């Protein structure tokens, strides 16, 4: 299949990488797994056994007329432990490499189908100035965009760093979440070839 390039002639690309069916279930699974892997999972609360104190019973078992109490750190007491206390846990989910690659192929194919993939021969800025980058993006009518190249240019990275709706990634750093988060994905021809190598 052919992909149109903004500032050059169309290029031939792999049907497998850029022309497959959109598998919504698989993409959803990949996105959930990716986001779950980013969770810190370090939340911890104290149960009745973790709270300091409470070793001595507050009053004797019988004869006071009050309800039985064995510790002042019971969950129903003020200053007591938490009943079902949160514990640190690993939220990461296993996703096979084959499934992950298939999800990326599915996303790329959907970007092509919905005209959200903008291919250019090359994309760089002369200096690390945000104004220069904004000018180039405005010329292409791009406001909410992910820029993907085969290697991140330092000037481009610095120019985009302060823009809330622009991100710069290399092919290796592209993930399911970043690829679907933006209105458009601006990608260089060399990055397209790299994707074909990795996902073909």
Residue pairs with C-beta under 8 A, 6 or more apart in sequence:
1 12
1 13
1 14
1 15
1 18
1 19
2 10
2 11
2 12
2 13
3 10
3 11
3 13
3 18
3 112
3 117
3 119
3 192
4 10
4 119
5 11
5 119
5 120
5 121
5 189
6 118
6 119
6 120
6 121
6 140
7 120
7 121
8 121
8 189
11 119
11 189
11 192
13 19
13 192
13 196
14 196
14 200
16 105
16 199
16 200
17 105
17 108
17 109
17 195
17 196
17 199
17 200
18 105
18 108
18 109
18 112
18 192
19 109
19 112
20 105
20 106
20 109
21 106
21 109
22 106
22 109
22 110
22 113
23 102
23 103
23 106
26 99
26 102
26 103
26 106
27 103
27 106
27 107
27 110
27 176
27 180
29 95
29 99
29 103
30 95
30 99
30 100
30 103
30 104
30 176
31 176
31 177
31 180
32 93
33 92
33 93
33 94
33 95
34 175
34 176
34 177
35 177
36 91
36 92
36 93
37 91
37 92
37 93
39 91
39 92
41 88
41 89
41 90
41 91
42 88
43 86
43 88
44 85
44 86
44 87
44 88
45 82
45 85
45 86
46 81
46 82
46 85
47 81
47 82
47 83
47 85
48 54
48 71
48 73
48 74
48 75
48 80
48 81
49 81
50 81
50 85
51 73
51 79
51 80
51 81
53 72
53 73
54 71
54 72
54 73
54 74
54 80
55 71
57 69
57 70
57 71
58 69
58 71
58 72
59 66
59 69
61 68
69 77
72 79
72 80
73 79
73 80
73 81
74 80
74 81
75 81
75 82
75 83
101 198
101 199
103 176
104 174
104 176
104 179
104 195
104 199
105 199
107 176
107 179
107 180
108 117
108 179
108 195
108 199
111 117
111 179
111 185
116 183
116 184
116 185
117 184
117 185
117 187
118 140
118 142
118 145
118 184
118 185
118 186
118 187
119 187
119 188
119 189
119 192
120 186
120 187
120 188
120 189
121 188
121 189
122 188
122 189
122 190
123 136
123 147
123 149
123 156
123 186
123 188
124 153
124 155
124 156
125 132
125 133
125 136
125 153
125 155
125 156
125 159
126 132
126 155
127 155
127 159
128 154
128 155
128 157
128 158
128 159
129 159
130 159
130 160
130 162
130 163
132 159
133 156
133 159
133 160
133 163
133 166
134 163
137 143
137 145
137 166
140 186
142 184
142 186
143 165
143 183
144 165
144 166
144 182
144 183
144 184
145 165
145 166
145 167
145 182
145 183
145 184
145 185
145 186
146 166
146 167
146 168
146 169
146 174
146 178
146 179
146 181
146 182
146 184
146 185
146 186
147 156
147 160
147 166
147 167
147 168
147 169
147 186
147 187
148 169
148 170
148 171
148 174
148 185
148 186
148 187
148 188
148 191
149 156
149 168
149 170
149 171
149 187
149 188
149 190
149 191
150 170
150 171
150 188
150 190
150 191
150 193
150 194
151 170
152 168
152 169
152 170
152 173
153 168
156 168
157 168
160 166
160 167
160 168
165 182
167 178
167 182
169 178
170 191
171 191
171 194
171 195
171 198
179 185
